Amino acid sequence: MICLLIGVAPPSKSVLGYIQNRISEIDGKKIEWHDSKIAIDADDNDNPTLILSAVGDFNPDEVLCSVNTEVRKFLSENYEQNDNLEREVPPRCEIWASAPCPLPLLPEGLSLNVTKYEDFNWLKIATERFQQWGMLMHSSVLDANEISELRCLVDHAIVEAHQMLAKFRPNIKVGQDVFSFKEIASRSKERFDLRLLKSDAVRFVEKHAMGHPDVAALLEKILGSLEEIDFDFSVVYSRPGAEYQGWHADGQHVNGAKDAGWSKNGWKSDLASAYAVCLFIPLIDLNEEVGYTQFWPGTHRYRDLVGFGKVGEIVGSTYNGICNAGDAIWYDYRCLHRGMPNYSSDILRPVVQIIFKKKWYVEKRNYGTESIVCGNSGLE
């Protein structure tokens, strides 16, 4: 089984329905049509292209040939009813991507902001959106005073961590070298992940995050009873000069747990529930200058999508986490995402990260085992 993304240009809704109705199998092998969307083709002067998602056990070249044949047949028969496509514009069909699992296509106009849902059933809708897309936006989780209080805690922790690095690890070029300690890790240029372990930081999370009624309600819907949940707390910060981060998921699918499989609605019927969710809360407004986190919603469904992040960019299925200080972004620990560059000249981009998780899950991938103050170099 494979998933094939086919681009058809110029795009047409009529062509979409025609193809889906005309091509249901090739050489006796069934084809299931999943999602579709309009994407911008950077290799064709940024012209729009219709992206079709086909799933089955078929030969990709044969599917492409069939699509091309049907598109040309449709255009030759329906020039007056095909969404104003010009006769002199030749159709173009090509394979954009293939993968060993479905490739999620983000629908146009999809709302992932919790605060935009109707008051009376926001929790139900938010839970379903999270289950399907693996992320949500949540406005104004912290107010201005809480942001200020947390920023003081974070700034002090950052200064203290860099002083410790300078004192105990003078061989490390901070901001350039990749390193990993129990307290702090740096996995790319000018990008850091610092654990906040002191009791005042823990109390802050318990009071203002887990104590927030909407956060607590959604958390219970996603992960279960609060009695079965604990959390890790850190700040992810990018200094000026931070570059594009590689696409990655913070956590893998648990061994033996099912992913969404090949069914269109596998996210609802087959996908194992989340074992950890992350709550990102920026302490400054995020924009194109200072950067933000970019997500590919829906990728939490499939264990085989690691390494396919570039496809989400190409087909326009990414979601930019641009938001204000104090807003929050929820995401499933299995969802693909990446940090964007910090283009500013002098602005630190601090985002607190609260990992809510089942108590049986222990984070072992994102930090080292040695402390800054003892052991080996920590360099990777």
WOGI-V438272 format. One record per residue. D_FIRST is the distance of its C-alpha to the first C-alpha in Angstrom with 1 decimal. Layout:
D_FIRST
D_FIRST
This chain:
0.0
3.8
7.1
9.9
13.5
15.9
19.7
22.2
25.8
28.3
26.6
27.4
26.6
27.5
25.0
22.3
23.2
23.7
20.2
18.6
20.9
20.8
17.1
15.3
13.7
13.9
15.0
14.4
10.7
10.6
10.2
11.0
13.3
13.8
16.5
18.8
21.8
24.5
24.4
27.2
26.5
28.6
28.4
29.9
33.0
31.3
30.7
28.3
24.9
22.6
19.1
16.4
13.0
10.4
7.1
5.1
4.3
7.4
9.9
10.8
14.5
14.6
13.4
15.9
18.5
18.2
18.6
21.5
23.1
23.0
24.4
27.2
27.9
28.1
30.4
32.6
33.2
33.5
35.4
37.6
35.0
32.2
33.2
35.9
33.8
36.3
36.5
37.0
34.0
31.3
27.7
25.2
21.5
19.4
16.2
17.0
14.1
10.5
9.0
6.6
7.7
9.6
12.7
15.8
18.3
21.8
23.7
27.1
30.0
28.3
31.0
30.3
34.1
35.3
38.8
37.9
36.8
39.5
41.8
41.7
38.0
36.9
35.8
33.4
31.9
31.7
30.0
27.3
26.8
26.6
24.1
21.8
22.6
23.8
27.1
30.4
33.6
36.9
40.1
43.4
42.6
45.5
48.8
50.9
53.0
50.0
48.4
51.7
52.1
48.6
49.1
52.2
50.4
47.6
50.0
52.1
49.2
47.9
51.4
51.9
48.6
49.4
52.9
51.6
49.3
52.3
54.5
52.4
49.7
51.7
49.6
46.6
46.3
45.3
43.1
42.0
41.0
38.0
39.3
38.6
41.2
41.5
43.1
41.3
38.5
37.9
34.5
35.2
38.3
40.7
38.2
39.2
38.2
41.4
41.6
44.3
45.8
49.3
50.5
51.3
47.7
46.5
49.0
48.0
44.4
45.6
48.1
46.4
42.6
42.3
45.6
44.3
43.9
40.8
39.1
40.0
38.8
35.4
35.0
35.7
33.2
30.4
31.5
34.0
37.7
39.4
40.9
37.6
36.9
38.5
38.0
38.2
40.1
40.0
40.6
38.2
40.4
40.1
43.2
44.0
42.1
38.8
35.9
32.3
30.6
27.1
24.2
23.8
23.5
26.7
25.0
21.8
20.0
22.2
21.2
20.1
19.7
16.7
15.0
14.1
10.5
8.5
11.8
14.0
16.8
15.2
17.8
20.4
19.4
17.4
18.1
20.9
24.1
25.4
27.5
29.1
29.8
31.7
34.6
35.6
39.1
40.5
44.3
44.7
43.4
40.2
39.9
38.9
41.8
41.4
37.7
35.3
31.9
28.8
25.8
22.3
22.2
19.2
17.8
19.2
16.4
13.8
14.7
12.5
14.2
17.4
18.1
16.6
19.9
21.0
18.4
20.1
23.3
22.4
21.1
24.0
22.3
24.6
27.5
30.9
32.8
36.1
38.6
42.2
43.8
43.5
40.3
37.3
33.6
31.5
28.1
25.7
26.0
22.2
22.3
22.1
25.5
28.1
31.8
33.3
36.4
39.9
41.9
45.1
48.1
49.3
47.2
45.4
42.2
42.3
39.6
40.0
37.0
37.1
34.3
34.5
32.8
32.9
35.8
33.7
31.8
33.6
32.8
32.8
30.6
32.6
36.1
38.0
40.1
43.3
45.8
47.2
50.6
49.9
47.8
46.0
45.4
42.1
40.9
37.3
